[in-house]
Amino acid sequence: MKNILKLFTIFLLTALSSLLIACGGDSNKAESYTITFHANDGSGDVVTQSVVENTETSLRANTFSREGYTFGGWSTTQTGNVEYDDESNYSMMSSDVDLYAVWTLIPEVTVIFHSNDGNELTRSQNIQIGLSANLRTNDFTRIGHTFSGWSTTPTGNVVYADEANYTIGDQDVALYAVWTANTYTISFDANEGTGGQISDLTATFGQPMPAITVQAPTRTGLYFTGYYDAQTGGVIYYNADLTSARDWDKTSNTTLYAQWMELYELGETGPGDGIIFYVSEAGFEVTGYGTAHYLEAAPADIETALAWGGQGATIGGTGQEIGRGRDNTNRILAGVPTAPAALACRNYTGGGLSDWFLPSRDELNQLYLRRTLVGGFSTDWYWSSSEYSSGSAWGQGFSDGYQVDYFAKSYTDRVRAVRAF
């Protein structure tokens, strides 16, 4: 009987314990709470993490993203600063928690695009550090050229094509347009002459004219003066000796025409209503003009004797040879714009022409040799445009032809304007 009672007591206690457990009677059981993660302007669905209260756990790894931003960590408010790093330890309290992603804007650097054509035009594009973007579409243009791409130096080769994908570093970048000169077809017309260049040539924009290896065209009774872009007048592209007269500057295929000059004899009246005093059948080179065959003198001296001008100033670069007077005069007036002798010749407009100049030493000597043919000379001294030093220039006496280099530039001497053609 005693054993039966003991067994009954154990059974009753066990049943009562089970009943208490089933009814929630264990007051020491821990609760679980939820952490809700918010993208906070980023991309991705809300995610949660369940954590038992009063325990420490690692926060789940961030899966949100936001274009142009880096993830910095988590805040307990939408506009707060970082309180928890990604996957940092977190001590769970006895309530649910909301955590908000904190985003940091990625800084931008600038790509500067240079037109690289002498005009110094620029464009810009901002790209965030470390990211890739397509370069902006080129909108620069350059006459006679085709855009080829971008270089990292003003004189370099193409490194990036137009709109190429570009990964930026952490520094501003300069890119320079690379240009390819266009080519054009040149045809030739002898313009009533015979011979000369017959086959087409290819000219490159901005470059000297392509070489002509054949003989110049000929025409009975006339001098060939060069190839021009018109049958009369126009712009010269080849000199009479077939050398390049200028760089190619047209943006279309073009026909060039031979042009011709009337033959003159010594003593005849020239195009400027002056007197022809020098003839070269082979032609002579005139600096800044091309090949000429004649020198023409004004029919009379400038009215008053004039100083050379610029006493003590070195002009530099003047020459003494036939063909140098035109350039000498340009140099004198560039250095001393009011130089009397040179300026008087430049201002002379005989025949309605404006290309008169003060003759060089050798041109002046030819004028002396033909002084009777030309007429109107005195027996005084005449200025040349050939400088000797900062204080003196070459002159020539028309009584005996004597040439001297020691005439002070401040002296006043006679002046006769000439031109070459």
Buried (B, 14 or more C-beta within 10 A) or exposed (E): EEEEEEEEEEEEEEEEEEEEEEEEEEEEEEEEBEBEBBBBEBEBEEBEBEBEEEEEBEBBEBEBBBEEBEBBBBBEEEEEEBBBEBEEEBEBEEEEBBBBBBBEEBEBBEBEBBBBBEEEBEBEBEBBEEEEBEBBEBEBEBEBBEBBBBBEEEEEEBBBEBEEEBEBEEEEBBBBBBBBBBBBEBBBBBBEBEBBBEEEBEBBBBEBBBEBEEEBBBBEEBBBBBBBBEEEEEEBBBBBBBBBBEEBEBEEEBBBBBBBBEBBEEEEEBBBEBBBBBEBEEBBBBBEBBBBBBBBBBBBBBEEBBBBBBBEBEBEBBBBBBBBBBBBBBBBBEBBEEBBBBBBBBEBEBBEBEBBBBBBBBBBBBBBEBBEEBEEBEEBBBBBBBBBEEBBBBBBBBEEEEBEBEBBBEBBBBBBBBBBB
